[in-house]
Amino acid sequence: MKKFNYIIKDQIGIHARPASLLVKKAQKYESKVTIESKGESSDAKKLMAVLSMGIKCGDEVIITIEGNDENQVYTELPNFFSEHL
């Protein structure tokens, strides 16, 4: 299992467009990808679950990755967050 933290920089937070991109990215991997913020966690492969978290600019998220390709995900996903969130 691997984890990383990220503080959301997008002024609107995780709204429909970046949430959709995140879900599509997470779905490419075999590993389970979980997003956690403010004590709530959701499956990062489910759009409505991510959107319902109401993550805003300045919120810290914790991403947990668990599975056979977790090393690859751990290498690629932080870059995705930096570029899109």
ABEGO torsion letter per residue (X at the ends): XBBBBBBBABAAEBBAAAAAAAAAAAAABABBBBBBBGGBBBBAABAAAAAAAGBBBGBBBBBBBBEAAAAAAAAAAAAAAAAAX
